[in-house]
Amino acid sequence: MLYGMILAGTTILAVVPATAQRYDPRYPVCLQSWPGRSLTIIDCSYASMDQCKMTASGLSAMCLENPYWRGALGHNSRRRQGGVN
């Protein structure tokens, strides 16, 4: 019985850090932070790099461009089609 409880507990703890991150396509900037030992959180809810940097100040965190931002898709698709800006 004890073995089963230990196995269940380690399985649950191993799954927690592996949860999927959400990239919100409505915002151009994401904050990636490391609040725990093996935990990484990505929060894409920042309208500007400056806003994100103010939040990241003093934390174990960094700001990065959101690869799924809708505004970036429109700009890149024109370039790929050979259109004029």
PDB file of N, CA, C and O in Angstrom:
ATOM      1  N   MET A   1       0.830  -1.190   0.000  1.00  0.00           N
ATOM      2  CA  MET A   1       0.000   0.000   0.000  1.00  0.00           C
ATOM      3  C   MET A   1       0.880   1.262   0.000  1.00  0.00           C
ATOM      4  O   MET A   1       0.610   2.208  -0.739  1.00  0.00           O
ATOM      5  N   LEU A   2       1.917   1.268   0.821  1.00  0.00           N
ATOM      6  CA  LEU A   2       2.818   2.423   0.887  1.00  0.00           C
ATOM      7  C   LEU A   2       3.504   2.644  -0.460  1.00  0.00           C
ATOM      8  O   LEU A   2       3.659   3.780  -0.908  1.00  0.00           O
ATOM      9  N   TYR A   3       3.910   1.554  -1.094  1.00  0.00           N
ATOM     10  CA  TYR A   3       4.549   1.654  -2.412  1.00  0.00           C
ATOM     11  C   TYR A   3       3.608   2.320  -3.426  1.00  0.00           C
ATOM     12  O   TYR A   3       4.044   3.166  -4.207  1.00  0.00           O
ATOM     13  N   GLY A   4       2.350   1.951  -3.419  1.00  0.00           N
ATOM     14  CA  GLY A   4       1.361   2.540  -4.326  1.00  0.00           C
ATOM     15  C   GLY A   4       1.161   4.021  -4.078  1.00  0.00           C
ATOM     16  O   GLY A   4       1.003   4.787  -5.029  1.00  0.00           O
ATOM     17  N   MET A   5       1.164   4.438  -2.827  1.00  0.00           N
ATOM     18  CA  MET A   5       1.010   5.862  -2.498  1.00  0.00           C
ATOM     19  C   MET A   5       2.235   6.653  -2.948  1.00  0.00           C
ATOM     20  O   MET A   5       2.101   7.763  -3.463  1.00  0.00           O
ATOM     21  N   ILE A   6       3.412   6.096  -2.759  1.00  0.00           N
ATOM     22  CA  ILE A   6       4.638   6.787  -3.186  1.00  0.00           C
ATOM     23  C   ILE A   6       4.663   6.902  -4.707  1.00  0.00           C
ATOM     24  O   ILE A   6       5.008   7.956  -5.242  1.00  0.00           O
ATOM     25  N   LEU A   7       4.304   5.837  -5.403  1.00  0.00           N
ATOM     26  CA  LEU A   7       4.271   5.864  -6.863  1.00  0.00           C
ATOM     27  C   LEU A   7       3.263   6.897  -7.376  1.00  0.00           C
ATOM     28  O   LEU A   7       3.562   7.641  -8.310  1.00  0.00           O
ATOM     29  N   ALA A   8       2.090   6.948  -6.779  1.00  0.00           N
ATOM     30  CA  ALA A   8       1.070   7.925  -7.189  1.00  0.00           C
ATOM     31  C   ALA A   8       1.548   9.349  -6.920  1.00  0.00           C
ATOM     32  O   ALA A   8       1.350  10.233  -7.753  1.00  0.00           O
ATOM     33  N   GLY A   9       2.170   9.579  -5.774  1.00  0.00           N
ATOM     34  CA  GLY A   9       2.657  10.916  -5.431  1.00  0.00           C
ATOM     35  C   GLY A   9       3.749  11.394  -6.367  1.00  0.00           C
ATOM     36  O   GLY A   9       3.727  12.550  -6.790  1.00  0.00           O
ATOM     37  N   THR A  10       4.707  10.536  -6.704  1.00  0.00           N
ATOM     38  CA  THR A  10       5.778  10.949  -7.615  1.00  0.00           C
ATOM     39  C   THR A  10       5.262  11.151  -9.030  1.00  0.00           C
ATOM     40  O   THR A  10       5.764  12.008  -9.756  1.00  0.00           O
ATOM     41  N   THR A  11       4.270  10.373  -9.426  1.00  0.00           N
ATOM     42  CA  THR A  11       3.684  10.552 -10.752  1.00  0.00           C
ATOM     43  C   THR A  11       2.997  11.907 -10.855  1.00  0.00           C
ATOM     44  O   THR A  11       3.151  12.599 -11.861  1.00  0.00           O
ATOM     45  N   ILE A  12       2.258  12.288  -9.857  1.00  0.00           N
ATOM     46  CA  ILE A  12       1.574  13.583  -9.853  1.00  0.00           C
ATOM     47  C   ILE A  12       2.587  14.724  -9.847  1.00  0.00           C
ATOM     48  O   ILE A  12       2.418  15.693 -10.587  1.00  0.00           O
ATOM     49  N   LEU A  13       3.616  14.633  -9.044  1.00  0.00           N
ATOM     50  CA  LEU A  13       4.626  15.685  -8.979  1.00  0.00           C
ATOM     51  C   LEU A  13       5.419  15.793 -10.271  1.00  0.00           C
ATOM     52  O   LEU A  13       5.833  16.891 -10.642  1.00  0.00           O
ATOM     53  N   ALA A  14       5.636  14.707 -10.951  1.00  0.00           N
ATOM     54  CA  ALA A  14       6.378  14.721 -12.210  1.00  0.00           C
ATOM     55  C   ALA A  14       5.566  15.357 -13.330  1.00  0.00           C
ATOM     56  O   ALA A  14       6.145  15.909 -14.266  1.00  0.00           O
ATOM     57  N   VAL A  15       4.259  15.295 -13.258  1.00  0.00           N
ATOM     58  CA  VAL A  15       3.399  15.836 -14.305  1.00  0.00           C
ATOM     59  C   VAL A  15       3.247  17.353 -14.186  1.00  0.00           C
ATOM     60  O   VAL A  15       3.083  18.021 -15.206  1.00  0.00           O
ATOM     61  N   VAL A  16       3.295  17.901 -13.016  1.00  0.00           N
ATOM     62  CA  VAL A  16       3.053  19.332 -12.797  1.00  0.00           C
ATOM     63  C   VAL A  16       3.974  20.228 -13.619  1.00  0.00           C
ATOM     64  O   VAL A  16       3.458  21.127 -14.283  1.00  0.00           O
ATOM     65  N   PRO A  17       5.313  20.052 -13.628  1.00  0.00           N
ATOM     66  CA  PRO A  17       6.154  20.935 -14.425  1.00  0.00           C
ATOM     67  C   PRO A  17       5.988  20.757 -15.931  1.00  0.00           C
ATOM     68  O   PRO A  17       6.394  21.628 -16.699  1.00  0.00           O
ATOM     69  N   ALA A  18       5.406  19.661 -16.359  1.00  0.00           N
ATOM     70  CA  ALA A  18       5.286  19.388 -17.782  1.00  0.00           C
ATOM     71  C   ALA A  18       4.005  19.942 -18.387  1.00  0.00           C
ATOM     72  O   ALA A  18       3.685  19.606 -19.527  1.00  0.00           O
ATOM     73  N   THR A  19       3.265  20.773 -17.673  1.00  0.00           N
ATOM     74  CA  THR A  19       2.026  21.320 -18.221  1.00  0.00           C
ATOM     75  C   THR A  19       2.325  22.268 -19.379  1.00  0.00           C
ATOM     76  O   THR A  19       3.370  22.919 -19.404  1.00  0.00           O
ATOM     77  N   ALA A  20       1.422  22.340 -20.317  1.00  0.00           N
ATOM     78  CA  ALA A  20       1.609  23.163 -21.504  1.00  0.00           C
ATOM     79  C   ALA A  20       1.534  24.652 -21.156  1.00  0.00           C
ATOM     80  O   ALA A  20       0.769  25.063 -20.285  1.00  0.00           O
ATOM     81  N   GLN A  21       2.331  25.432 -21.843  1.00  0.00           N
ATOM     82  CA  GLN A  21       2.320  26.878 -21.666  1.00  0.00           C
ATOM     83  C   GLN A  21       1.347  27.474 -22.685  1.00  0.00           C
ATOM     84  O   GLN A  21       1.159  26.923 -23.770  1.00  0.00           O
ATOM     85  N   ARG A  22       0.745  28.584 -22.332  1.00  0.00           N
ATOM     86  CA  ARG A  22      -0.181  29.250 -23.242  1.00  0.00           C
ATOM     87  C   ARG A  22       0.443  30.514 -23.780  1.00  0.00           C
ATOM     88  O   ARG A  22       0.902  31.364 -23.018  1.00  0.00           O
ATOM     89  N   TYR A  23       0.461  30.638 -25.079  1.00  0.00           N
ATOM     90  CA  TYR A  23       0.908  31.864 -25.732  1.00  0.00           C
ATOM     91  C   TYR A  23      -0.346  32.559 -26.236  1.00  0.00           C
ATOM     92  O   TYR A  23      -1.000  32.065 -27.154  1.00  0.00           O
ATOM     93  N   ASP A  24      -0.689  33.702 -25.647  1.00  0.00           N
ATOM     94  CA  ASP A  24      -1.883  34.436 -26.055  1.00  0.00           C
ATOM     95  C   ASP A  24      -1.550  35.234 -27.309  1.00  0.00           C
ATOM     96  O   ASP A  24      -0.704  36.126 -27.246  1.00  0.00           O
ATOM     97  N   PRO A  25      -2.186  34.948 -28.450  1.00  0.00           N
ATOM     98  CA  PRO A  25      -1.853  35.637 -29.698  1.00  0.00           C
ATOM     99  C   PRO A  25      -2.290  37.101 -29.743  1.00  0.00           C
ATOM    100  O   PRO A  25      -2.006  37.794 -30.720  1.00  0.00           O
ATOM    101  N   ARG A  26      -2.976  37.583 -28.701  1.00  0.00           N
ATOM    102  CA  ARG A  26      -3.417  38.979 -28.696  1.00  0.00           C
ATOM    103  C   ARG A  26      -2.345  39.940 -28.209  1.00  0.00           C
ATOM    104  O   ARG A  26      -2.491  41.150 -28.380  1.00  0.00           O
ATOM    105  N   TYR A  27      -1.264  39.436 -27.603  1.00  0.00           N
ATOM    106  CA  TYR A  27      -0.232  40.294 -27.027  1.00  0.00           C
ATOM    107  C   TYR A  27       1.133  39.989 -27.636  1.00  0.00           C
ATOM    108  O   TYR A  27       1.470  38.821 -27.830  1.00  0.00           O
ATOM    109  N   PRO A  28       1.927  41.023 -27.943  1.00  0.00           N
ATOM    110  CA  PRO A  28       3.209  40.826 -28.628  1.00  0.00           C
ATOM    111  C   PRO A  28       4.376  40.404 -27.732  1.00  0.00           C
ATOM    112  O   PRO A  28       5.414  39.988 -28.246  1.00  0.00           O
ATOM    113  N   VAL A  29       4.234  40.499 -26.412  1.00  0.00           N
ATOM    114  CA  VAL A  29       5.373  40.242 -25.521  1.00  0.00           C
ATOM    115  C   VAL A  29       4.996  39.228 -24.443  1.00  0.00           C
ATOM    116  O   VAL A  29       3.894  39.256 -23.894  1.00  0.00           O
ATOM    117  N   CYS A  30       5.941  38.331 -24.156  1.00  0.00           N
ATOM    118  CA  CYS A  30       5.752  37.306 -23.122  1.00  0.00           C
ATOM    119  C   CYS A  30       6.796  37.476 -22.022  1.00  0.00           C
ATOM    120  O   CYS A  30       7.910  37.939 -22.268  1.00  0.00           O
ATOM    121  N   LEU A  31       6.418  37.096 -20.817  1.00  0.00           N
ATOM    122  CA  LEU A  31       7.321  37.064 -19.670  1.00  0.00           C
ATOM    123  C   LEU A  31       7.554  35.600 -19.321  1.00  0.00           C
ATOM    124  O   LEU A  31       6.611  34.863 -19.032  1.00  0.00           O
ATOM    125  N   GLN A  32       8.814  35.188 -19.351  1.00  0.00           N
ATOM    126  CA  GLN A  32       9.156  33.834 -18.952  1.00  0.00           C
ATOM    127  C   GLN A  32       9.834  33.919 -17.599  1.00  0.00           C
ATOM    128  O   GLN A  32      10.834  34.620 -17.443  1.00  0.00           O
ATOM    129  N   SER A  33       9.287  33.202 -16.612  1.00  0.00           N
ATOM    130  CA  SER A  33       9.858  33.266 -15.264  1.00  0.00           C
ATOM    131  C   SER A  33      10.094  31.873 -14.712  1.00  0.00           C
ATOM    132  O   SER A  33       9.501  30.894 -15.165  1.00  0.00           O
ATOM    133  N   TRP A  34      10.974  31.806 -13.724  1.00  0.00           N
ATOM    134  CA  TRP A  34      11.355  30.566 -13.076  1.00  0.00           C
ATOM    135  C   TRP A  34      11.150  30.713 -11.576  1.00  0.00           C
ATOM    136  O   TRP A  34      12.105  30.967 -10.841  1.00  0.00           O
ATOM    137  N   PRO A  35       9.893  30.554 -11.106  1.00  0.00           N
ATOM    138  CA  PRO A  35       9.612  30.734  -9.685  1.00  0.00           C
ATOM    139  C   PRO A  35      10.070  29.575  -8.809  1.00  0.00           C
ATOM    140  O   PRO A  35      10.245  29.743  -7.602  1.00  0.00           O
ATOM    141  N   GLY A  36      10.263  28.426  -9.392  1.00  0.00           N
ATOM    142  CA  GLY A  36      10.663  27.258  -8.617  1.00  0.00           C
ATOM    143  C   GLY A  36      11.834  26.555  -9.262  1.00  0.00           C
ATOM    144  O   GLY A  36      12.362  26.990 -10.285  1.00  0.00           O
ATOM    145  N   ARG A  37      12.218  25.484  -8.656  1.00  0.00           N
ATOM    146  CA  ARG A  37      13.384  24.745  -9.104  1.00  0.00           C
ATOM    147  C   ARG A  37      13.259  24.237 -10.537  1.00  0.00           C
ATOM    148  O   ARG A  37      14.144  24.483 -11.357  1.00  0.00           O
ATOM    149  N   SER A  38      12.193  23.545 -10.842  1.00  0.00           N
ATOM    150  CA  SER A  38      12.020  22.999 -12.193  1.00  0.00           C
ATOM    151  C   SER A  38      10.741  23.504 -12.840  1.00  0.00           C
ATOM    152  O   SER A  38      10.207  22.865 -13.747  1.00  0.00           O
ATOM    153  N   LEU A  39      10.255  24.630 -12.386  1.00  0.00           N
ATOM    154  CA  LEU A  39       9.008  25.192 -12.890  1.00  0.00           C
ATOM    155  C   LEU A  39       9.307  26.423 -13.747  1.00  0.00           C
ATOM    156  O   LEU A  39      10.025  27.328 -13.322  1.00  0.00           O
ATOM    157  N   THR A  40       8.752  26.443 -14.948  1.00  0.00           N
ATOM    158  CA  THR A  40       8.869  27.594 -15.840  1.00  0.00           C
ATOM    159  C   THR A  40       7.466  28.067 -16.169  1.00  0.00           C
ATOM    160  O   THR A  40       6.598  27.267 -16.516  1.00  0.00           O
ATOM    161  N   ILE A  41       7.246  29.372 -16.058  1.00  0.00           N
ATOM    162  CA  ILE A  41       5.935  29.951 -16.373  1.00  0.00           C
ATOM    163  C   ILE A  41       6.118  30.948 -17.507  1.00  0.00           C
ATOM    164  O   ILE A  41       7.024  31.781 -17.467  1.00  0.00           O
ATOM    165  N   ILE A  42       5.261  30.866 -18.514  1.00  0.00           N
ATOM    166  CA  ILE A  42       5.265  31.827 -19.614  1.00  0.00           C
ATOM    167  C   ILE A  42       3.923  32.536 -19.607  1.00  0.00           C
ATOM    168  O   ILE A  42       2.871  31.905 -19.706  1.00  0.00           O
ATOM    169  N   ASP A  43       3.974  33.854 -19.489  1.00  0.00           N
ATOM    170  CA  ASP A  43       2.768  34.685 -19.425  1.00  0.00           C
ATOM    171  C   ASP A  43       2.807  35.690 -20.566  1.00  0.00           C
ATOM    172  O   ASP A  43       3.586  36.642 -20.526  1.00  0.00           O
ATOM    173  N   CYS A  44       1.980  35.489 -21.574  1.00  0.00           N
ATOM    174  CA  CYS A  44       1.937  36.379 -22.738  1.00  0.00           C
ATOM    175  C   CYS A  44       0.747  37.324 -22.605  1.00  0.00           C
ATOM    176  O   CYS A  44      -0.279  37.142 -23.260  1.00  0.00           O
ATOM    177  N   SER A  45       0.894  38.325 -21.757  1.00  0.00           N
ATOM    178  CA  SER A  45      -0.190  39.290 -21.565  1.00  0.00           C
ATOM    179  C   SER A  45       0.347  40.715 -21.475  1.00  0.00           C
ATOM    180  O   SER A  45      -0.212  41.551 -20.765  1.00  0.00           O
ATOM    181  N   TYR A  46       1.434  40.986 -22.197  1.00  0.00           N
ATOM    182  CA  TYR A  46       2.068  42.298 -22.124  1.00  0.00           C
ATOM    183  C   TYR A  46       1.982  43.007 -23.472  1.00  0.00           C
ATOM    184  O   TYR A  46       2.260  42.418 -24.517  1.00  0.00           O
ATOM    185  N   ALA A  47       1.593  44.281 -23.433  1.00  0.00           N
ATOM    186  CA  ALA A  47       1.411  45.070 -24.640  1.00  0.00           C
ATOM    187  C   ALA A  47       2.716  45.654 -25.168  1.00  0.00           C
ATOM    188  O   ALA A  47       2.797  46.018 -26.341  1.00  0.00           O
ATOM    189  N   SER A  48       3.740  45.748 -24.318  1.00  0.00           N
ATOM    190  CA  SER A  48       5.012  46.303 -24.758  1.00  0.00           C
ATOM    191  C   SER A  48       6.170  45.651 -24.009  1.00  0.00           C
ATOM    192  O   SER A  48       5.984  45.066 -22.942  1.00  0.00           O
ATOM    193  N   MET A  49       7.358  45.759 -24.581  1.00  0.00           N
ATOM    194  CA  MET A  49       8.550  45.219 -23.954  1.00  0.00           C
ATOM    195  C   MET A  49       8.852  45.969 -22.653  1.00  0.00           C
ATOM    196  O   MET A  49       9.282  45.358 -21.675  1.00  0.00           O
ATOM    197  N   ASP A  50       8.633  47.283 -22.634  1.00  0.00           N
ATOM    198  CA  ASP A  50       8.867  48.074 -21.413  1.00  0.00           C
ATOM    199  C   ASP A  50       7.954  47.628 -20.276  1.00  0.00           C
ATOM    200  O   ASP A  50       8.396  47.511 -19.132  1.00  0.00           O
ATOM    201  N   GLN A  51       6.695  47.381 -20.583  1.00  0.00           N
ATOM    202  CA  GLN A  51       5.748  46.916 -19.565  1.00  0.00           C
ATOM    203  C   GLN A  51       6.216  45.586 -18.985  1.00  0.00           C
ATOM    204  O   GLN A  51       6.165  45.387 -17.771  1.00  0.00           O
ATOM    205  N   CYS A  52       6.663  44.690 -19.830  1.00  0.00           N
ATOM    206  CA  CYS A  52       7.144  43.386 -19.380  1.00  0.00           C
ATOM    207  C   CYS A  52       8.411  43.538 -18.533  1.00  0.00           C
ATOM    208  O   CYS A  52       8.542  42.893 -17.492  1.00  0.00           O
ATOM    209  N   LYS A  53       9.335  44.381 -18.971  1.00  0.00           N
ATOM    210  CA  LYS A  53      10.591  44.575 -18.233  1.00  0.00           C
ATOM    211  C   LYS A  53      10.352  45.143 -16.846  1.00  0.00           C
ATOM    212  O   LYS A  53      11.063  44.797 -15.903  1.00  0.00           O
ATOM    213  N   MET A  54       9.355  46.013 -16.711  1.00  0.00           N
ATOM    214  CA  MET A  54       9.028  46.551 -15.388  1.00  0.00           C
ATOM    215  C   MET A  54       8.547  45.431 -14.463  1.00  0.00           C
ATOM    216  O   MET A  54       8.888  45.411 -13.280  1.00  0.00           O
ATOM    217  N   THR A  55       7.760  44.507 -14.998  1.00  0.00           N
ATOM    218  CA  THR A  55       7.282  43.380 -14.201  1.00  0.00           C
ATOM    219  C   THR A  55       8.425  42.426 -13.862  1.00  0.00           C
ATOM    220  O   THR A  55       8.478  41.892 -12.754  1.00  0.00           O
ATOM    221  N   ALA A  56       9.329  42.211 -14.796  1.00  0.00           N
ATOM    222  CA  ALA A  56      10.432  41.264 -14.607  1.00  0.00           C
ATOM    223  C   ALA A  56      11.532  41.791 -13.690  1.00  0.00           C
ATOM    224  O   ALA A  56      12.355  41.019 -13.197  1.00  0.00           O
ATOM    225  N   SER A  57      11.547  43.080 -13.466  1.00  0.00           N
ATOM    226  CA  SER A  57      12.602  43.688 -12.657  1.00  0.00           C
ATOM    227  C   SER A  57      12.668  43.064 -11.262  1.00  0.00           C
ATOM    228  O   SER A  57      11.682  43.058 -10.524  1.00  0.00           O
ATOM    229  N   GLY A  58      13.837  42.542 -10.916  1.00  0.00           N
ATOM    230  CA  GLY A  58      14.045  41.949  -9.600  1.00  0.00           C
ATOM    231  C   GLY A  58      13.615  40.498  -9.487  1.00  0.00           C
ATOM    232  O   GLY A  58      13.783  39.885  -8.432  1.00  0.00           O
ATOM    233  N   LEU A  59      13.064  39.939 -10.554  1.00  0.00           N
ATOM    234  CA  LEU A  59      12.632  38.542 -10.545  1.00  0.00           C
ATOM    235  C   LEU A  59      13.589  37.691 -11.377  1.00  0.00           C
ATOM    236  O   LEU A  59      14.394  38.214 -12.147  1.00  0.00           O
ATOM    237  N   SER A  60      13.491  36.412 -11.215  1.00  0.00           N
ATOM    238  CA  SER A  60      14.201  35.483 -12.079  1.00  0.00           C
ATOM    239  C   SER A  60      13.336  35.298 -13.318  1.00  0.00           C
ATOM    240  O   SER A  60      12.584  34.329 -13.429  1.00  0.00           O
ATOM    241  N   ALA A  61      13.454  36.247 -14.252  1.00  0.00           N
ATOM    242  CA  ALA A  61      12.557  36.279 -15.408  1.00  0.00           C
ATOM    243  C   ALA A  61      13.196  37.025 -16.562  1.00  0.00           C
ATOM    244  O   ALA A  61      14.170  37.759 -16.393  1.00  0.00           O
ATOM    245  N   MET A  62      12.620  36.817 -17.748  1.00  0.00           N
ATOM    246  CA  MET A  62      13.061  37.553 -18.939  1.00  0.00           C
ATOM    247  C   MET A  62      11.872  37.794 -19.855  1.00  0.00           C
ATOM    248  O   MET A  62      10.874  37.074 -19.799  1.00  0.00           O
ATOM    249  N   CYS A  63      11.986  38.804 -20.692  1.00  0.00           N
ATOM    250  CA  CYS A  63      10.936  39.145 -21.644  1.00  0.00           C
ATOM    251  C   CYS A  63      11.353  38.677 -23.034  1.00  0.00           C
ATOM    252  O   CYS A  63      12.528  38.728 -23.396  1.00  0.00           O
ATOM    253  N   LEU A  64      10.366  38.219 -23.806  1.00  0.00           N
ATOM    254  CA  LEU A  64      10.643  37.774 -25.157  1.00  0.00           C
ATOM    255  C   LEU A  64       9.458  38.062 -26.050  1.00  0.00           C
ATOM    256  O   LEU A  64       8.331  38.231 -25.583  1.00  0.00           O
ATOM    257  N   GLU A  65       9.731  38.116 -27.351  1.00  0.00           N
ATOM    258  CA  GLU A  65       8.655  38.357 -28.309  1.00  0.00           C
ATOM    259  C   GLU A  65       7.775  37.123 -28.409  1.00  0.00           C
ATOM    260  O   GLU A  65       8.270  35.995 -28.404  1.00  0.00           O
ATOM    261  N   ASN A  66       6.484  37.337 -28.500  1.00  0.00           N
ATOM    262  CA  ASN A  66       5.521  36.245 -28.610  1.00  0.00           C
ATOM    263  C   ASN A  66       5.548  35.715 -30.042  1.00  0.00           C
ATOM    264  O   ASN A  66       5.193  36.443 -30.968  1.00  0.00           O
ATOM    265  N   PRO A  67       5.965  34.455 -30.244  1.00  0.00           N
ATOM    266  CA  PRO A  67       6.033  33.919 -31.610  1.00  0.00           C
ATOM    267  C   PRO A  67       4.662  33.700 -32.245  1.00  0.00           C
ATOM    268  O   PRO A  67       4.573  33.492 -33.455  1.00  0.00           O
ATOM    269  N   TYR A  68       3.598  33.742 -31.451  1.00  0.00           N
ATOM    270  CA  TYR A  68       2.254  33.512 -31.966  1.00  0.00           C
ATOM    271  C   TYR A  68       1.423  34.788 -32.036  1.00  0.00           C
ATOM    272  O   TYR A  68       0.206  34.719 -32.211  1.00  0.00           O
ATOM    273  N   TRP A  69       2.040  35.922 -31.905  1.00  0.00           N
ATOM    274  CA  TRP A  69       1.321  37.197 -31.942  1.00  0.00           C
ATOM    275  C   TRP A  69       0.724  37.410 -33.329  1.00  0.00           C
ATOM    276  O   TRP A  69       1.419  37.292 -34.338  1.00  0.00           O
ATOM    277  N   ARG A  70      -0.564  37.724 -33.372  1.00  0.00           N
ATOM    278  CA  ARG A  70      -1.284  37.904 -34.642  1.00  0.00           C
ATOM    279  C   ARG A  70      -0.716  39.037 -35.478  1.00  0.00           C
ATOM    280  O   ARG A  70      -0.687  38.940 -36.705  1.00  0.00           O
ATOM    281  N   GLY A  71      -0.266  40.101 -34.845  1.00  0.00           N
ATOM    282  CA  GLY A  71       0.290  41.236 -35.581  1.00  0.00           C
ATOM    283  C   GLY A  71       1.541  40.856 -36.348  1.00  0.00           C
ATOM    284  O   GLY A  71       1.768  41.366 -37.445  1.00  0.00           O
ATOM    285  N   ALA A  72       2.348  39.981 -35.801  1.00  0.00           N
ATOM    286  CA  ALA A  72       3.565  39.535 -36.471  1.00  0.00           C
ATOM    287  C   ALA A  72       3.237  38.688 -37.691  1.00  0.00           C
ATOM    288  O   ALA A  72       3.965  38.729 -38.683  1.00  0.00           O
ATOM    289  N   LEU A  73       2.159  37.925 -37.633  1.00  0.00           N
ATOM    290  CA  LEU A  73       1.784  37.068 -38.758  1.00  0.00           C
ATOM    291  C   LEU A  73       1.409  37.891 -39.980  1.00  0.00           C
ATOM    292  O   LEU A  73       1.799  37.558 -41.099  1.00  0.00           O
ATOM    293  N   GLY A  74       0.665  38.948 -39.775  1.00  0.00           N
ATOM    294  CA  GLY A  74       0.264  39.797 -40.891  1.00  0.00           C
ATOM    295  C   GLY A  74       1.455  40.457 -41.554  1.00  0.00           C
ATOM    296  O   GLY A  74       1.492  40.569 -42.779  1.00  0.00           O
ATOM    297  N   HIS A  75       2.424  40.896 -40.778  1.00  0.00           N
ATOM    298  CA  HIS A  75       3.606  41.562 -41.313  1.00  0.00           C
ATOM    299  C   HIS A  75       4.477  40.579 -42.096  1.00  0.00           C
ATOM    300  O   HIS A  75       4.949  40.909 -43.184  1.00  0.00           O
ATOM    301  N   ASN A  76       4.694  39.387 -41.565  1.00  0.00           N
ATOM    302  CA  ASN A  76       5.547  38.396 -42.217  1.00  0.00           C
ATOM    303  C   ASN A  76       4.913  37.811 -43.469  1.00  0.00           C
ATOM    304  O   ASN A  76       5.621  37.483 -44.421  1.00  0.00           O
ATOM    305  N   SER A  77       3.597  37.674 -43.485  1.00  0.00           N
ATOM    306  CA  SER A  77       2.954  37.062 -44.642  1.00  0.00           C
ATOM    307  C   SER A  77       3.089  37.942 -45.879  1.00  0.00           C
ATOM    308  O   SER A  77       3.171  37.415 -46.989  1.00  0.00           O
ATOM    309  N   ARG A  78       3.116  39.275 -45.726  1.00  0.00           N
ATOM    310  CA  ARG A  78       3.304  40.166 -46.857  1.00  0.00           C
ATOM    311  C   ARG A  78       4.700  40.000 -47.447  1.00  0.00           C
ATOM    312  O   ARG A  78       4.885  40.022 -48.663  1.00  0.00           O
ATOM    313  N   ARG A  79       5.681  39.832 -46.554  1.00  0.00           N
ATOM    314  CA  ARG A  79       7.056  39.670 -47.013  1.00  0.00           C
ATOM    315  C   ARG A  79       7.237  38.354 -47.769  1.00  0.00           C
ATOM    316  O   ARG A  79       7.923  38.322 -48.790  1.00  0.00           O
ATOM    317  N   ARG A  80       6.633  37.273 -47.284  1.00  0.00           N
ATOM    318  CA  ARG A  80       6.775  35.977 -47.927  1.00  0.00           C
ATOM    319  C   ARG A  80       6.135  35.961 -49.310  1.00  0.00           C
ATOM    320  O   ARG A  80       6.597  35.241 -50.196  1.00  0.00           O
ATOM    321  N   GLN A  81       5.075  36.746 -49.506  1.00  0.00           N
ATOM    322  CA  GLN A  81       4.393  36.778 -50.792  1.00  0.00           C
ATOM    323  C   GLN A  81       5.080  37.718 -51.765  1.00  0.00           C
ATOM    324  O   GLN A  81       4.691  37.804 -52.930  1.00  0.00           O
ATOM    325  N   GLY A  82       6.085  38.412 -51.301  1.00  0.00           N
ATOM    326  CA  GLY A  82       6.800  39.337 -52.174  1.00  0.00           C
ATOM    327  C   GLY A  82       6.086  40.657 -52.373  1.00  0.00           C
ATOM    328  O   GLY A  82       6.371  41.373 -53.333  1.00  0.00           O
ATOM    329  N   GLY A  83       5.175  40.990 -51.498  1.00  0.00           N
ATOM    330  CA  GLY A  83       4.429  42.238 -51.601  1.00  0.00           C
ATOM    331  C   GLY A  83       5.268  43.440 -51.201  1.00  0.00           C
ATOM    332  O   GLY A  83       6.328  43.296 -50.592  1.00  0.00           O
ATOM    333  N   VAL A  84       4.796  44.601 -51.541  1.00  0.00           N
ATOM    334  CA  VAL A  84       5.473  45.849 -51.197  1.00  0.00           C
ATOM    335  C   VAL A  84       4.878  46.389 -49.917  1.00  0.00           C
ATOM    336  O   VAL A  84       3.662  46.363 -49.730  1.00  0.00           O
ATOM    337  N   ASN A  85       5.740  46.881 -49.024  1.00  0.00           N
ATOM    338  CA  ASN A  85       5.253  47.439 -47.741  1.00  0.00           C
ATOM    339  C   ASN A  85       4.583  48.742 -47.910  1.00  0.00           C
ATOM    340  O   ASN A  85       4.125  49.331 -46.931  1.00  0.00           O
TER     341      ASN A  85
END
